[in-house]
Amino acid sequence: MSPKIDSSPAVEIRDLHKQFRGTWGRRGVYAVKGVSLAIPEGGVYGLVGPNGSGKSTVMKTLIGLLKPTAGVCTVFGHPARASRSRREIGFLPENPYFYKFLTGEETVRFYGRLCGLRGRALKEKTAGLLALVGLEEAAGRRLGGYSKGMLQRIGMAQALVQDPRLVVLDEPTAGVDPLGSRVIRDIILEMKRRGATVFLCSHLLEQVQEVCDRVGVLYQGVLIAEGTMDELTRSSRRQKILLEDASPALMERIHDLIEEDPAARLLFEGNAARSLEEVFLEGIRRQIGGRNAER
């Protein structure tokens, strides 16, 4: 059962501006222009937009890596740049850097020690996080032999090592294959189930649609749309009816009713479409099922 989302915001960004100085006498560039948003505690918020729209700038400002030109960012009611706020945050950057000579287990233990864990608590935390991200079998392998998707999952583990109340993910599935993306999606949903607040940015709209409670659309540094998925995608002029195993007689009656309404137009009729990801994953499941049956 999913946790109840509190009405008080875990994250609040008010009228955020961020300008980067120009060089050689050139004018500065505003990467973010007046962005305001709030993320309720226990929710998953997705910030979407094309590359260069300012998504990463918003996130880096929120976690204190960048100083805002104007505006306010708070985390659980405290200024985002305060040290107590940073202790509440786990962060996965778009291109994390890890020591390739360390194993997966050593990497998680390293970050756990940085967060003050020792002894049995560190051992249990490391084992639990490796299980959460599905890397138990690869725990003893060096990161130099990890795929992009595996590195992103190790990044998720290090972001969670201090049990943060807020998890910030910058393009968590960038360069990851569909199967790895599905694993990362499931990890995000598990974090939500455990009560964490998740703030992620991505340019992959379908993935955001699957996991987010609210979405903001950023374009050229401006928040051009914001709301729940239903609010953003619902059209008041279009109605959708999805039928299963409808008889030809029923379909004929429906067509007759449509023709009786001069304002109504039938825009589409046919079998419901599946996403390419669904086709891909179904093929893998069939392949795995066939191999298991042969054993």
Secondary structure, DSSP 8 states (H G I E B T S, - for coil): ------SSEEEEEEEEEEEE--STT---EEEEEEEEEEEETT-EEEEE--TTSSHHHHHHHHTTSS--SEEEEEETTEETTSHHHHTTEEEE-SS----TTSBHHHHHHHHHHHTT--HHHHHHHHHHHHHHTT-STTTTSBGGG--HHHHHHHHHHHHHTT--SEEEEESTTTT--HHHHHHHHHHHHHHHHTT-EEEEEES-HHHHHHH-SEEEEEETTEEEEEEEHHHHH--TT------SS--HHHHHHHHHHHHH-TT------SS----HHHHHHHHHHHHHHHHHHH-
